[in-house]
Amino acid sequence: HERMNDECECTVCMAIEDEVGCPHPMSCMVRAKTILDTLPPRWDPRGHLPEDYEDNVPEDDPIEEGASEFDRRITTHGSVRELFRIF
């Protein structure tokens, strides 16, 4: 950052202003870091979760036709809409 205030015009701050519309990117980044720092390591998205890198090896039993295998990794991909289903 060129300046450690909301007047910074570095590429990161300018991109945040342009893409997100945040008029105070430095204040927002500081506040976000403060909030993320309160999370336990298991829930901190900045951390490394070994569960994400373990092999998701299927059981010896074959998967039934039409069934899908449960992915036990912690990190998810996609939007919230794609992650939750209401039955």
C-alpha positions as CSV (number, residue, x, y, z in Angstrom):
1,H,0.0,0.0,0.0
2,E,1.2,3.5,-0.8
3,R,-0.5,5.0,2.3
4,M,-1.9,3.1,5.2
5,N,-5.2,5.1,5.1
6,D,-8.3,5.2,2.9
7,E,-6.6,7.6,0.5
8,C,-4.2,4.8,-0.7
9,E,-4.2,4.4,-4.5
10,C,-2.3,1.2,-4.9
11,T,-3.7,-1.4,-7.3
12,V,-5.2,-3.5,-4.6
13,C,-7.1,-0.6,-3.0
14,M,-8.2,0.7,-6.4
15,A,-9.5,-2.7,-7.5
16,I,-11.5,-3.0,-4.3
17,E,-13.0,0.4,-4.8
18,D,-13.8,-0.4,-8.5
19,E,-15.0,-4.0,-8.2
20,V,-16.8,-3.9,-4.8
21,G,-17.6,-0.2,-4.6
22,C,-16.0,0.2,-1.1
23,P,-15.1,3.8,-0.6
24,H,-12.8,3.0,2.3
25,P,-10.9,-0.1,1.3
26,M,-8.1,0.2,3.9
27,S,-10.5,0.6,6.8
28,C,-12.5,-2.4,5.5
29,M,-9.4,-4.6,5.2
30,V,-8.3,-3.7,8.7
31,R,-11.8,-4.4,10.1
32,A,-12.0,-7.7,8.2
33,K,-8.7,-8.8,9.6
34,T,-9.8,-7.9,13.1
35,I,-12.9,-10.0,12.7
36,L,-11.0,-13.0,11.1
37,D,-8.4,-12.8,13.9
38,T,-11.2,-13.7,16.4
39,L,-11.9,-17.0,14.7
40,P,-10.5,-20.3,16.0
41,P,-7.9,-21.8,13.6
42,R,-10.3,-24.5,12.5
43,W,-12.8,-21.9,11.1
44,D,-10.3,-19.4,9.9
45,P,-10.5,-19.4,6.0
46,R,-6.9,-18.1,5.8
47,G,-5.5,-21.2,7.4
48,H,-4.4,-24.6,6.1
49,L,-6.8,-27.4,6.8
50,P,-5.2,-30.9,6.6
51,E,-8.7,-32.4,6.0
52,D,-8.7,-30.7,2.6
53,Y,-5.7,-32.6,1.5
54,E,-6.4,-36.0,2.8
55,D,-7.3,-38.6,0.2
56,N,-11.0,-39.0,-0.2
57,V,-10.6,-42.7,-0.9
58,P,-13.9,-44.6,-1.5
59,E,-14.8,-47.6,0.6
60,D,-14.0,-51.1,-0.8
61,D,-17.7,-51.5,-1.6
62,P,-18.9,-50.3,-5.0
63,I,-21.1,-47.3,-5.1
64,E,-24.7,-48.2,-6.0
65,E,-26.1,-47.1,-9.3
66,G,-27.5,-43.5,-9.1
67,A,-25.8,-42.8,-5.8
68,S,-23.1,-40.2,-5.3
69,E,-20.1,-40.4,-2.9
70,F,-20.0,-38.1,0.1
71,D,-17.1,-35.6,-0.1
72,R,-15.8,-35.3,3.4
73,R,-13.4,-32.4,2.8
74,I,-14.0,-29.3,4.9
75,T,-13.6,-26.6,2.2
76,T,-16.4,-26.2,-0.2
77,H,-16.6,-24.7,-3.7
78,G,-19.4,-22.8,-5.4
79,S,-22.1,-20.6,-4.0
80,V,-24.1,-21.1,-0.9
81,R,-27.1,-22.0,-3.1
82,E,-25.1,-24.9,-4.5
83,L,-23.9,-26.1,-1.0
84,F,-27.2,-26.4,0.9
85,R,-30.3,-28.4,-0.1
86,I,-33.6,-28.3,1.8
87,F,-35.5,-31.5,1.6
